[in-house]
Amino acid sequence: MDGPPPLLPYEKHPPPLLPYEKQALMDLLTDDCLVVTGEGIPFQNTLLTFLDSFSNPGTLVLVVECPGDLEEWLLEKLTLSETAVVPPKKLTSEVHIEKRNEHYLMGGVQFISRTILVIDLLLKRVPVDLITGMIFFNAHFISDISIESFIARLYRTENKTGFIKAFSSNPVQLNKNNQVEQCMRHLFLPQFHLWPRFHVNISESVEKHKCDVVELHIPLTDVMRNLQLTIIDLLHFCMKEIKKQVPSLDADFFVVENAVTKNYFRSLKVALKPMWSHLGANTKQLIDDIRTISNLNNQLLRCTAVQFYAAAHKLRPSGIGASSNVSMWMFTEAFERLLSLSKKRVEQGGSETIERSPKWEAVQEVLEEIKSECGNKKNTLFCVSSHAIARQIVKFIKYGETATLQEDLTCTQQPKSARTKAPSDEGEDPSQTVFGLESTENIHFLIQSKDLLIYDQLTELDPTYVILHDPDLFMIRSLEMFRCRRPGKPLRIYFLIYDNSIEEQRYLTQVSGENNAFERLILYKGNMTEYTDQDGKNGTNPLLQRGQQSLLFEDLEQGKDTREVAKKGKFPKVIVDMRDFRSSLPSILHKSGLDIIPRTIEIGDYILTPDICVERKSIMDLIGSLASGRLYQQCQAMCSAYKHPMLLIEFDEANGFSLQNYSAVSDSVVTTSLQTQLTLITLHFPKLRMIWSQSEYTTANIFHELKKNKEDPNETVAENLLKGSSTEFSEFNQSLVNSLLALPGVTSKNYFNLARKYKNFKELSLATQESLTQALGNKEDGKLMFEFFQQKDSGNDGVAGGSKSKASDKYSKFKKFRKR
């Protein structure tokens, strides 16, 4: 299918809404609310109709951090809409400031990133009083320190009439740690509406236009069943060992049924974050092994017998003691049984006797049934989980089972370097398995994803038969909703799933997990506490107050000071680098009673006073800056420009207050270690002060202490200073500068003059004492360096001139100080 699909008649107008979408639209028009949908329940048409009603110059609606696929779809539909008076705009960093100001005044619907919006709000570029409303997404991630809550607070402080809407399609996440209450409080939302699959309006729509679903429960072979039990034994072994090392971990993490879910590994890593630095290498290896073993199970159900055999034997250690990374479970009886059973599936060696995938037989029967009904396989769609499975099915349909297995066997037996493309693949483009292109016999493939544009893809293909090769909750719901929009058109779905398998268990766990999450949300909604001025429109909501005593300030006197400052309406100022607005610290500082001034800063990240500059580093950023040498340049710049330069090393509260894993600390001095590099930084820059902060809240407290009774930074002076010194500290080769600083008489204050005056070490070694004294600005330093280059070589009784010649030869190989 070359080129874009033809325009459909309804694309110039908002599409007709289903009954549940009409009710959802009424909710949006009535309340400031949070909308929670089940996985695969579409809301984009409701949102499109809602935004279309505000596409006129008399309104201004800001859509904040819209997901990429949804943003492109909405922009396209709103641009084509005949009812939209003002076309939508996408405001990015590439749009000039003056142009953004024009767009704000034009009104309509504007799509904008959260970083740009918060900066424009702080700099008063946005006419807040003219904003009709704001829309937020992924509400299940919003917390008290997120940028979205900062934006909502700035907006609601100055605008008491505009609306706020938020969307989430993750009810499970909203149930964790009372996240739904946190989200509603910090976005000033008094209501939330739930749209699960079992909602009466959705159920009626699906029942009215019901799909013809054929469930095919495919039994595993005896060997596959034994392999699955063996994989479960290996998972149980790893969990048992982790429990010995981390007995305080929640008991749910040691249930095998939970280990087969998609999000288990991620949840386990999050739960272990606070104690991660205290865990030993063996424990961390076991945690990674759980993911490796889970992947083995996926390969068992989705790969051919030959491919699984190759994957299993690839894990086998080459020998005991051959590698320090060999895991304990690889020496268990269960792992040996895994290798033996995987070999049994291919032990005959011939492609005719290799165990075939049970789903291939089901696919063949389904295709024959479709062909017998309609005479061909036109408008047949395969929904698969990966491109690899799509290619596998294409080969099976085109060349048959024997040729496909023989090709896998040939590739496995050949060395990797000797493998060549199989003759059957010549002239075949791998992209033929991608959506929208015919792969073979008029059969199309759609790779399963949570892409909201899947409805447009299904509309373009307009399938009559869908073979759901890999069970997926989002995909089956999407097909149900697609059928509801095509009344009178048949749609048959062949649902293929292995019976009594981990695949089936994972799917059922996903369905029950979402249903249980919605039931808890329904219960919470019935017992929900209504806060005073929850929507913030009366101005009495405590979250709109700044500088008050709160959990952030435990000191009573400090809380008293900030309250008194708040009453006067004047807050201390801090200049913040615009690139640091990706973090939560500016939001916390603003809430704690500091006025934030966004600027592009070349030196440091935060300027607290005319004399105090702070370079803020997370642990990962600190390690990267030390490795690249960038931190040395940043410290040098701060020491030269400010009286009190400071390096703030900030930890993540969830990860624990530990710089390195205890096992990584060595008794000996290692030049590449983190401790050694930080020690060298303190020795090179004695004026630099290091601040260790446990979290962003601790950093806010530290900043308040540093600013106490100090004047605010002067923006004009700071900007002029930064502009004049932005290139001074990056023109030299950093590795050679380190060598230069090791010479006698050279300090961090005078090495600039040397690097500018002399091209390289050879020229420096040939300089006279008068020239060195002039460059270093000190007679004693000049004498020390001159004598260093004039001293005799060991074992050479020649004159000084001879030694000087040798020294010049010695340093002639060094590169130039300045970068090319």
C-alpha positions, 0 to 999 in steps of 0.5 A, a space after each residue: 500500500 503505497 502512499 497515505 490512505 484516502 481521506 475518509 468522509 468523517 475526517 473533516 468533522 469529529 467522528 460519531 461517538 459511541 454512547 459511553 463516549 457521549 457520556 464521557 464528553 458530558 463529564 468533561 464539559 461539566 467537571 474539573 475531573 480525572 478520567 480513568 480508562 481501562 486498557 484498550 478503551 479508547 478516549 481519543 475521539 471524546 478528546 478530539 470532540 472536546 478540543 474541537 469545541 475550543 478551536 476558536 480565538 475566544 479561548 485558549 486551551 493548553 494540552 500539556 505533554 501529550 503522548 507523541 502518537 496521540 499528539 500527531 493524531 489530534 493535530 492532524 484531525 483538528 487541522 482538517 476539521 471544518 469546525 475549527 476556526 483557529 488551527 492547532 499549534 505545536 509549541 516547541 523550543 524551536 518556536 521563537 519566544 516572540 512567536 510563542 507569545 503571538 500564538 498564546 494571544 491567537 487562542 485556540 488549542 496549543 500543544 506544549 511541553 511541560 518544560 517550556 510551559 513552566 518557564 513561560 509561566 514563571 517569566 510571565 510570557 503566558 497570559 494566564 488570565 486568558 487561559 480557558 483550561 489545561 489538559 494533562 496526561 499520564 496522571 498516574 505518574 503525577 505527584 507533589 514534586 512533578 512538573 505538572 503539579 508545579 504548572 497546575 499550582 502556578 496556573 490556579 494561583 492566578 486563574 480561578 475560572 479555567 478548567 483542569 482535566 487529566 487522563 490516565 489509562 493505568 488504574 493499577 498504578 493509581 491504586 498504589 500508595 494512594 496515588 489517585 488521591 495525590 494526583 487529584 489533590 495536586 492537580 486541583 481535581 474534585 472528581 474522577 470518572 471511571 470507564 472500565 470494560 465492565 461499565 454498563 455503557 461500554 458493555 452494551 455497545 460491545 454486546 450490541 456489535 459483538 465480535 465472532 470470537 473463536 477461542 482456540 486453547 492449544 495444548 502444550 506438547 509433553 516436552 514443552 510442559 516439562 520444560 515449563 515446569 523446569 523453568 518454574 523450578 528455576 524461578 523458585 530457586 532464584 526467589 528462594 536465594 533472594 529471600 535469604 539475602 533480603 528477608 524484609 522484602 514483601 512476600 508477594 515478590 516470592 510467589 511464582 505466579 507473580 513472577 511471570 507477569 510483565 511488570 514483575 522485574 520492574 516492580 522488584 527493582 523499584 522495591 529494592 531501590 532503597 537497599 540497592 547499594 547494600 546488596 551483594 553482587 550475588 543478589 544482584 546477579 540473581 535479580 537479573 537471572 529472574 529476567 533471563 529465566 522469564 525470557 526463556 519461557 517467552 522463547 519456549 512459547 514463541 520460538 521454534 524448537 531449534 531456536 529455543 535449543 540454541 537460546 538455552 545452550 547459549 546460557 550454559 557456562 563453558 566451565 566451572 570457574 571460567 567466569 565470575 558471572 556464572 549464576 548458581 542456578 546454572 549448576 542445579 539439576 533443574 538447569 541440566 534437565 532444561 538442557 536435556 529436554 531442549 535437546 530432546 526436541 531436536 535430537 533426531 537432527 532432521 527437519 522432518 522429526 523436529 518438534 513443530 510449534 503447536 500453534 503452527 498447526 492451529 494457524 494452518 487450520 484457521 487459514 484453511 477454514 478462512 479459504 474455504 469460506 471466502 475462496 481466498 485469504 484477503 482481509 486477513 490480519 495477523 496480530 503478533 507480538 514481534 517482527 520475529 514472529 511475523 517473519 516466522 509465520 511468513 516463512 511457514 506460510 510461503 515455504 512450509 514447516 519443513 523448509 522453515 525448520 531446516 533453515 533454523 537448523 542450518 543457521 544454528 549448526 553454522 558458526 556465526 561468522 559463516 552464516 549467510 542468508 538463506 535462499 528462501 529469503 532472497 529478494 524478501 524485504 524484512 519490512 514486508 512484515 510491518 503493518 500495511 504491506 502485504 507479506 504473502 497471499 494477501 495476509 497482513 501483519 500488525 505488531 501489537 503495541 499500545 499505540 493509540 493510532 491502532 484504530 486508524 491502522 485497523 480502519 485502513 486494513 478493514 480486516 474481516 478475519 483477525 488471528 490473534 497469535 499472541 494474547 494481549 489485553 490491549 489488542 483484544 479490547 481494541 478489536 472490540 471497540 473497532 467492531 463497535 464502529 463498524 455496525 453491520 460489518 462482520 469481524 471474526 477473531 481467532 484467539 490462539 492461546 496455550 492451554 494451562 500455560 504461563 502465557 494463559 496465566 499471564 493474560 488472566 492475571 492482567 485481566 483480573 488485576 485491572 478489574 480488581 484495581 477498578 473495584 478498589 477505585 469504585 470503593 474509594 470514590 464512594 468513601 472519598 473525602 471532600 477537601 475544602 476548596 479542592 479545585 483551588 478556585 476560592 484561593 483557600 486551598 493550602 497547596 496554593 500557599 507558599 513559604 508556610 511551615 510544612 513537613 519541608 521545614 521542621 525548624 519552627 523558627 525557619 517556618 516562622 521566617 518564611 511565613 513572615 516573608 510570605 505575608 509581605 508578598 516578597 520572596 528571596 530570588 534564585 537564578 536557575 538554569 533552564 536545563 535544570 527544569 527537567 528536575 523537580 527541585 525548581 518546583 520544591 524551591 518555589 513551593 518553599 518560598 523562593 522566587 525562581 528566575 529561569 535563565 540560560 546559565 553557562 556557569 553553574 546550575 543555581 545562583 543563590 547570591 552574588 557570591 554563591 554559585 551551585 553546580 548540582 549533580 545527581 550520582 549518575 551525572 557526577 560519574 559521567 562528568 568525572 569520566 568526561 572531564 566536564 566537572 573539572 571545567 565546571 569547577 574551574 569556571 565557578 572558582 574563577 567567577 564566584 567567591 563561594 563556588 559549591 558542588 552539590 551532590 544530590 541523592 535520590 531519596 528512594 535509592 538510599 544515602 550511599 555514594 557507592 556499593 560497599 563492595 566497590 570500595 577499595 583499601 588501595 588508591 585507584 586513580 579511576 575510583 570515584 573517591 579518588 577523583 573527588 579527592 583530586 577535585 578538592 585538592 585542585 580547587 581548595 575554594 570549592 565546597 562540596 554539599 551532600 544532600 539526601 534528597 531534593 527536599 534537603 537541598 531546598 532546606 540547604 538553599 534557604 540556609 545559604 540565602 539567609 540574610 544574604 542579598 539576591 543575585 543581580 540578573 544583569 551582572 550575572 548574565 554579563 559575567 556568564 556571556 563574557 566567560 562562556 568560552 574561556 574554560 573550554 578552549 584547552 585540551 583537558 588531559 594536557 591541562 591536568 599534566 600542566 597543573 602537575 608542574 612546579 609553580 603552576 596553580 589553578 590561577 595561573 595556568 591560563 596564562 601559560 596555556 595561552 602563551 606557549 603552544 605545547 610542552 616543548 615550547 614551554 621547556 625552552 622558555 627563559 626564566 624571565 618569560 616564565 616569571 612574566 607568564 606566571 606572575 610570580 618570580 618564585 614560581 618562574 624560578 621553580 619551573 625554570 629549574 625543573 626544566 634545567 635539571 640534569 638527566 639522571 646519570 648525565 654529567 653534561 652542562 645545563 644546555 645539554 639537559 635542556 636539549 634533552 628536555 625539549 626532545 622529551 616533551 616534543 611529542 606532546 600535543 598542543 594545549 589548545 583544542 583544534 
